[in-house]
Amino acid sequence: MCGIVGIVDTGGSVSPVEIDAMRACIAHRGPDAGGTFTGNTPGFFVGLGAQRLSIVDLTAAGNMPM
Protein backbone atom coordinates (compact mmCIF):
# COMPACT_ATOMS: atom_id res chain seq x y z
CA MET A 1 0.00 0.00 0.00
CA CYS A 2 1.32 3.47 -0.85
CA GLY A 3 1.94 6.11 1.78
CA ILE A 4 2.14 9.90 2.02
CA VAL A 5 3.65 12.31 4.53
CA GLY A 6 3.51 16.07 4.88
CA ILE A 7 4.33 19.18 6.88
CA VAL A 8 2.68 22.60 6.74
CA ASP A 9 4.35 25.38 8.71
CA THR A 10 3.69 29.11 8.89
CA GLY A 11 6.57 30.01 11.18
CA GLY A 12 9.72 28.50 9.70
CA SER A 13 10.75 26.47 6.73
CA VAL A 14 10.48 22.88 5.57
CA SER A 15 13.60 21.04 4.50
CA PRO A 16 13.69 18.18 1.98
CA VAL A 17 15.85 16.36 4.55
CA GLU A 18 12.90 16.41 7.00
CA ILE A 19 10.54 14.98 4.39
CA ASP A 20 13.05 12.32 3.33
CA ALA A 21 13.40 11.25 6.99
CA MET A 22 9.62 10.94 7.24
CA ARG A 23 9.50 8.94 4.00
CA ALA A 24 12.17 6.60 5.38
CA CYS A 25 9.79 5.79 8.26
CA ILE A 26 7.11 4.61 5.82
CA ALA A 27 9.42 2.99 3.25
CA HIS A 28 7.82 -0.38 4.01
CA ARG A 29 4.53 0.98 2.61
CA GLY A 30 5.95 1.35 -0.87
CA PRO A 31 9.48 0.29 -1.72
CA ASP A 32 9.13 0.72 -5.50
CA ALA A 33 9.38 4.51 -5.84
CA GLY A 34 9.24 7.70 -3.81
CA GLY A 35 9.37 11.43 -4.17
CA THR A 36 9.74 14.65 -2.21
CA PHE A 37 8.35 18.15 -2.80
CA THR A 38 9.04 21.28 -0.76
CA GLY A 39 7.66 24.73 -1.38
CA ASN A 40 8.85 27.66 0.69
CA THR A 41 7.19 31.02 0.14
CA PRO A 42 7.11 33.91 2.63
CA GLY A 43 4.80 32.95 5.48
CA PHE A 44 3.81 29.52 4.14
CA PHE A 45 5.97 26.42 3.97
CA VAL A 46 4.91 22.97 2.79
CA GLY A 47 6.64 19.65 2.34
CA LEU A 48 5.12 16.51 0.83
CA GLY A 49 6.50 13.03 0.35
CA ALA A 50 5.17 9.81 -1.12
CA GLN A 51 6.16 6.16 -1.26
CA ARG A 52 4.79 3.96 -4.05
CA LEU A 53 3.97 0.29 -4.13
CA SER A 54 3.63 -0.80 -7.76
CA ILE A 55 0.61 -3.06 -8.14
CA VAL A 56 -1.44 -2.02 -11.18
CA ASP A 57 0.90 0.13 -13.30
CA LEU A 58 4.39 -1.30 -12.95
CA THR A 59 5.98 1.41 -15.14
CA ALA A 60 7.36 4.79 -14.09
CA ALA A 61 4.21 6.37 -15.60
CA GLY A 62 2.38 5.38 -12.42
CA ASN A 63 4.77 7.26 -10.09
CA MET A 64 3.17 9.89 -7.86
CA PRO A 65 1.87 12.37 -8.57
CA MET A 66 0.08 10.73 -11.49
C-alpha positions as CSV (number, residue, x, y, z in Angstrom):
1,M,0.0,0.0,0.0
2,C,1.3,3.5,-0.9
3,G,1.9,6.1,1.8
4,I,2.1,9.9,2.0
5,V,3.7,12.3,4.5
6,G,3.5,16.1,4.9
7,I,4.3,19.2,6.9
8,V,2.7,22.6,6.7
9,D,4.3,25.4,8.7
10,T,3.7,29.1,8.9
11,G,6.6,30.0,11.2
12,G,9.7,28.5,9.7
13,S,10.8,26.5,6.7
14,V,10.5,22.9,5.6
15,S,13.6,21.0,4.5
16,P,13.7,18.2,2.0
17,V,15.8,16.4,4.5
18,E,12.9,16.4,7.0
19,I,10.5,15.0,4.4
20,D,13.1,12.3,3.3
21,A,13.4,11.2,7.0
22,M,9.6,10.9,7.2
23,R,9.5,8.9,4.0
24,A,12.2,6.6,5.4
25,C,9.8,5.8,8.3
26,I,7.1,4.6,5.8
27,A,9.4,3.0,3.2
28,H,7.8,-0.4,4.0
29,R,4.5,1.0,2.6
30,G,5.9,1.4,-0.9
31,P,9.5,0.3,-1.7
32,D,9.1,0.7,-5.5
33,A,9.4,4.5,-5.8
34,G,9.2,7.7,-3.8
35,G,9.4,11.4,-4.2
36,T,9.7,14.6,-2.2
37,F,8.3,18.1,-2.8
38,T,9.0,21.3,-0.8
39,G,7.7,24.7,-1.4
40,N,8.8,27.7,0.7
41,T,7.2,31.0,0.1
42,P,7.1,33.9,2.6
43,G,4.8,32.9,5.5
44,F,3.8,29.5,4.1
45,F,6.0,26.4,4.0
46,V,4.9,23.0,2.8
47,G,6.6,19.6,2.3
48,L,5.1,16.5,0.8
49,G,6.5,13.0,0.3
50,A,5.2,9.8,-1.1
51,Q,6.2,6.2,-1.3
52,R,4.8,4.0,-4.0
53,L,4.0,0.3,-4.1
54,S,3.6,-0.8,-7.8
55,I,0.6,-3.1,-8.1
56,V,-1.4,-2.0,-11.2
57,D,0.9,0.1,-13.3
58,L,4.4,-1.3,-12.9
59,T,6.0,1.4,-15.1
60,A,7.4,4.8,-14.1
61,A,4.2,6.4,-15.6
62,G,2.4,5.4,-12.4
63,N,4.8,7.3,-10.1
64,M,3.2,9.9,-7.9
65,P,1.9,12.4,-8.6
66,M,0.1,10.7,-11.5
